[in-house]
């Protein structure tokens, strides 16, 4: 869970964002953190859920052990049901955009495993005595719009009266149990592909601190990972995950650890969202990002010339990020490769 560590002011040389529309209620001020940066830190979470691992059910194809994006349960010889849930506090002030981002992020867990989402239900926490229900209607409308884009009906859900607003979805999908994209299926000697630029955590933190609106960040967070997932499957990939609250380094570490391989990342090959480099320069690094780096640092080595800022960028807590695929996926940048051994080298 994160709070803003950003400075009180920014240099005049920062890139010019679009002018905020001065909403009557700034949703991002209603919560201590925003988006996937408000996740429980990865090290703490692993300790909490450790006792749930090791459940023995013949129908379970993918369970809790390797930190995959969704659970997979075989229902017959050729199909598995995929199940996931994801929700978070406001990452932007516009309620419609928040709904769109949260829905795209929840659907991403199914796409990250090579599945097809088939139905979603809403998950809502709402301070009913503080925020008007008109805002909630806009949030739900945003989620519905993304559901329609994905061809996924959004039917029903669950809500609670909550001091902080929260929104997301539980999503059910289907997939071929023999062709799932998994955390434990990476092999050494293959390229690593990233399907979206990183840096939205920095821009979201800047938005929370200043009210500046960054359209490039909104565009990448609302982009579905559907096409990237299909392209990864067509390219024969077997291992993938999406890049969300634990950052690129954190999610890569979890996948490499589960697969028993190491990885090398070429920092200069990692694409950035417009404005992210300037937000890093100006110090808009969230507490969640710093905790990500603290957790993964024992497993990371940096070549000479790579700075703390490079590592913070690679640990930036993303919301609705792209897919990190082991294998080359046509049309998307290769940012490194898997290797024998363990740990991550940043060159």
C-alpha positions in Angstrom: 0.0 0.0 0.0 1.4 3.3 -1.0 1.4 7.0 -0.3 2.9 9.7 -2.4 6.5 10.3 -1.9 6.5 13.1 -4.5 8.0 16.5 -4.0 5.7 19.5 -3.4 6.7 21.2 -6.6 8.0 20.2 -10.1 10.6 22.0 -12.3 9.2 24.1 -15.1 10.9 21.9 -17.7 8.5 19.0 -17.1 6.5 17.8 -20.2 3.3 19.7 -20.7 0.4 17.4 -19.7 -3.2 18.0 -20.8 -5.0 20.5 -18.6 -7.1 18.8 -15.9 -10.8 19.5 -16.0 -11.0 20.4 -12.3 -13.4 17.6 -11.2 -15.7 18.5 -8.3 -14.2 15.5 -6.4 -10.7 14.4 -6.9 -11.0 10.6 -6.5 -7.3 10.0 -6.0 -7.4 12.1 -2.8 -9.9 9.8 -1.3 -7.4 6.9 -0.8 -4.0 6.5 0.6 -2.7 4.9 -2.6 -3.8 4.3 -6.1 -4.1 1.5 -8.6 -2.0 -1.6 -8.4 0.5 0.4 -6.3 -1.8 -0.1 -3.4 -1.2 -3.9 -3.4 0.2 -5.5 -0.3 4.0 -5.7 -0.8 5.0 -9.0 -2.5 7.2 -10.3 0.3 4.5 -9.7 2.9 1.8 -11.2 0.7 3.8 -14.4 0.0 4.2 -15.0 3.8 0.4 -14.6 4.3 -0.7 -17.0 1.6 2.0 -19.6 2.1 -0.3 -21.7 4.2 -2.8 -21.9 1.3 -0.4 -23.7 -1.0 -0.1 -27.4 -1.5 -3.9 -28.1 -1.9 -4.2 -31.4 -3.7 -7.0 -31.6 -6.3 -6.8 -33.6 -9.4 -8.6 -31.0 -11.5 -6.3 -28.1 -10.6 -4.0 -27.3 -13.5 -2.6 -24.0 -12.1 -2.9 -23.2 -8.4 -1.3 -20.9 -5.9 2.3 -22.2 -5.8 3.9 -20.1 -8.5 2.0 -16.9 -8.3 0.3 -17.2 -11.6 -2.2 -14.5 -12.7 -5.3 -16.7 -12.5 -6.3 -20.1 -11.2 -6.9 -22.8 -13.8 -9.2 -25.8 -13.1 -9.8 -28.6 -15.7 -13.5 -29.2 -16.4 -13.1 -31.7 -19.2 -10.3 -33.1 -21.5 -10.0 -30.0 -23.6 -11.0 -27.1 -21.5 -10.0 -25.3 -18.2 -11.9 -22.7 -16.3 -9.7 -19.7 -15.4 -10.7 -17.5 -12.4 -9.3 -14.3 -11.1 -10.3 -11.1 -9.2 -8.7 -7.7 -9.2 -9.8 -4.4 -7.7 -8.1 -1.2 -6.4 -8.5 2.4 -5.2 -8.7 5.3 -7.7 -5.7 5.6 -10.0 -7.1 8.7 -11.8 -9.6 11.3 -10.9 -12.0 10.8 -13.8 -14.5 8.1 -12.6 -15.2 6.8 -16.1 -11.5 6.3 -16.9 -11.0 4.7 -13.5 -13.7 2.2 -14.4 -12.1 1.5 -17.8 -8.6 1.0 -16.3 -9.8 -1.3 -13.5 -11.8 -3.4 -16.0 -8.9 -3.7 -18.4 -6.6 -4.7 -15.5 -8.9 -7.4 -14.3 -9.4 -8.9 -17.7 -5.6 -8.9 -18.2 -5.2 -11.7 -15.7 -7.1 -14.0 -18.1 -5.2 -12.8 -21.2 -1.9 -13.2 -19.3 -2.5 -16.9 -19.1 -3.5 -17.3 -22.7 -7.2 -17.6 -21.9 -10.5 -16.0 -23.2 -12.6 -14.2 -20.6 -16.3 -15.1 -20.8 -18.0 -13.3 -17.9 -17.2 -10.6 -15.3 -18.9 -9.3 -12.2 -18.3 -6.0 -10.5 -16.6 -5.6 -7.1 -17.3 -2.2 -5.4 -16.3 -0.5 -2.2 -18.0 2.9 -1.9 -18.1 5.6 0.8 -21.9 6.1 0.4 -22.1 9.1 2.8 -19.2 10.9 1.2 -19.3 10.3 -2.6 -22.5 10.7 -4.7 -23.8 7.6 -6.5 -23.6 9.5 -9.8 -19.8 9.0 -9.7 -20.2 5.3 -9.1 -22.5 5.1 -12.1 -19.7 6.6 -14.2 -17.2 4.1 -12.8 -19.5 1.2 -13.6 -20.2 2.6 -17.1 -16.4 2.7 -17.7 -16.1 -0.9 -16.7 -19.0 -1.9 -18.9 -17.5 -0.1 -21.9 -14.3 -2.1 -21.6 -16.4 -5.3 -21.1 -18.2 -4.6 -24.4 -14.9 -3.9 -26.2 -13.7 -7.3 -25.0 -17.0 -9.0 -25.8 -17.4 -10.0 -22.2 -20.8 -9.5 -20.4 -20.6 -7.7 -17.1 -23.4 -9.2 -15.0 -24.0 -8.3 -11.3 -21.4 -8.2 -8.6 -21.0 -7.2 -5.0 -20.7 -3.9 -3.1 -19.9 -2.8 0.4 -19.9 0.6 2.2 -16.2 1.4 2.4 -14.3 4.5 3.7 -12.2 4.3 0.6 -13.6 3.9 -2.9 -12.5 0.7 -4.6 -13.5 -0.9 -7.9 -12.6 -3.9 -10.0 -13.9 -7.2 -11.3 -14.0 -10.9 -10.7 -13.5 -12.6 -14.1 -14.1 -16.1 -15.4 -12.5 -17.4 -18.5 -11.7 -20.5 -20.4 -8.5 -21.9 -21.9 -6.8 -24.9 -23.4 -5.1 -26.6 -20.3 -2.2 -27.8 -22.6 -1.5 -24.3 -24.0 -1.7 -22.0 -21.0 0.9 -19.2 -20.5 2.4 -20.0 -17.1 4.9 -18.7 -14.7 6.7 -22.0 -14.4 7.2 -22.8 -18.1 10.1 -20.4 -19.0 13.2 -22.0 -20.6 16.7 -20.6 -20.7 18.0 -19.1 -24.0 14.9 -17.4 -25.2 14.1 -13.7 -25.8 11.9 -11.7 -23.4 9.2 -9.6 -24.9 7.3 -6.7 -23.3 4.0 -5.7 -24.9 3.3 -2.3 -23.3 5.6 0.5 -22.2 6.2 1.0 -18.5 6.2 4.1 -16.3 2.5 4.6 -15.6 3.1 4.3 -11.9 5.3 7.4 -12.0 2.7 9.3 -14.0 -0.2 8.1 -11.8 1.8 9.3 -8.7 2.3 12.7 -10.4 -1.4 12.9 -11.2 -2.3 12.1 -7.6 0.1 14.8 -6.4 -0.6 17.6 -8.9 -3.8 16.9 -10.7 -2.0 16.8 -14.1 -3.6 14.5 -16.6 -1.4 12.2 -18.8 -3.4 10.9 -21.8 -0.6 8.5 -22.8 -0.8 6.8 -19.4 -4.6 6.5 -19.6 -4.3 5.1 -23.2 -1.9 2.3 -22.2 -3.8 1.4 -19.1 -7.1 1.0 -20.9 -5.6 -1.0 -23.8 -6.7 -4.6 -23.6 -4.0 -7.3 -23.6 -6.2 -9.5 -25.8 -4.2 -9.0 -29.1 -0.9 -9.5 -27.3 -2.1 -12.7 -25.7 -3.2 -14.1 -29.0 0.1 -13.1 -30.7 2.1 -14.8 -27.9 0.1 -18.0 -28.3 0.5 -17.9 -32.1 4.3 -17.4 -31.6 4.4 -20.6 -29.5 5.1 -19.0 -26.2 4.6 -21.1 -23.1 5.5 -18.6 -20.3 4.1 -15.2 -19.6 2.8 -12.9 -16.9 1.4 -9.4 -16.9 3.3 -6.4 -15.4 1.2 -4.8 -12.6 1.8 -3.8 -9.0 5.1 -5.6 -8.4 6.8 -3.9 -11.3 8.7 -5.4 -14.2 11.5 -6.7 -12.0 9.1 -8.2 -9.5 7.0 -10.0 -11.9 10.0 -11.2 -13.9 11.6 -12.5 -10.7 8.5 -14.5 -9.8 8.4 -16.1 -13.3 12.1 -16.8 -13.4 12.1 -18.2 -9.9 9.1 -20.5 -10.7 10.8 -21.7 -13.8 14.3 -22.2 -12.4 16.0 -19.8 -14.8 17.8 -16.4 -14.7 17.2 -13.4 -16.8 19.0 -10.4 -18.4 17.2 -7.1 -19.0 18.5 -4.5 -21.4 17.4 -1.3 -19.8 17.8 0.8 -22.9 15.4 -1.6 -24.8 12.5 -1.2 -22.3 9.9 1.2 -23.7 8.6 4.1 -21.6 5.3 5.9 -21.5 5.6 9.5 -22.7 6.4 11.6 -19.7 7.6 8.8 -17.4 11.3 9.7 -17.6 10.6 13.3 -16.6 8.4 12.1 -13.7 11.2 9.9 -12.5 13.6 12.8 -12.8 11.3 15.0 -10.8 11.0 12.4 -8.0 7.5 11.1 -8.4 8.4 7.6 -7.1 5.7 5.9 -5.0 6.3 4.0 -1.8 5.0 0.9 -3.4 7.7 1.1 -6.1 10.4 1.5 -3.5 9.1 -1.5 -1.6 9.1 -3.5 -4.9 12.8 -2.7 -5.3 13.6 -3.5 -1.7 12.0 -6.9 -2.2 13.7 -7.9 -5.4 17.1 -6.2 -4.9 18.8 -9.3 -3.4 18.1 -11.1 -6.7 19.2 -8.2 -9.0 22.7 -7.2 -10.2 23.2 -4.0 -12.2 26.0 -3.5 -14.7 28.4 -0.5 -14.3 26.6 2.6 -15.4 23.2 1.4 -14.4 21.8 3.7 -11.6 19.4 3.5 -8.7 17.0 5.4 -10.9 17.2 2.7 -13.6 16.2 0.1 -11.0 13.4 2.2 -9.6 12.0 2.6 -13.1 12.1 -1.2 -13.7 10.4 -1.7 -10.3 7.8 1.0 -11.0 4.4 -0.3 -9.8 2.3 -0.6 -12.9 -1.5 -0.6 -13.3 -2.9 -2.6 -16.2 0.5 -3.1 -17.7 1.5 -5.2 -20.6 2.5 -8.9 -21.0 6.0 -10.1 -20.2 6.5 -13.0 -22.5 9.3 -15.5 -22.7 9.7 -15.8 -26.4 9.8 -13.4 -29.3 6.3 -12.0 -30.2 6.2 -10.2 -33.6 5.3 -6.6 -33.4 6.5 -6.1 -29.8 10.0 -5.1 -28.5 12.4 -7.7 -27.1 13.9 -6.4 -23.9 16.3 -9.2 -22.8 16.6 -12.9 -22.6 16.4 -15.8 -20.2 19.6 -17.5 -19.2 20.8 -20.5 -17.2 21.1 -20.0 -13.5 19.2 -17.6 -11.3 18.7 -13.9 -10.6 18.2 -10.9 -12.9 21.0 -8.9 -14.5 20.3 -5.4 -15.6 22.7 -4.2 -18.4 
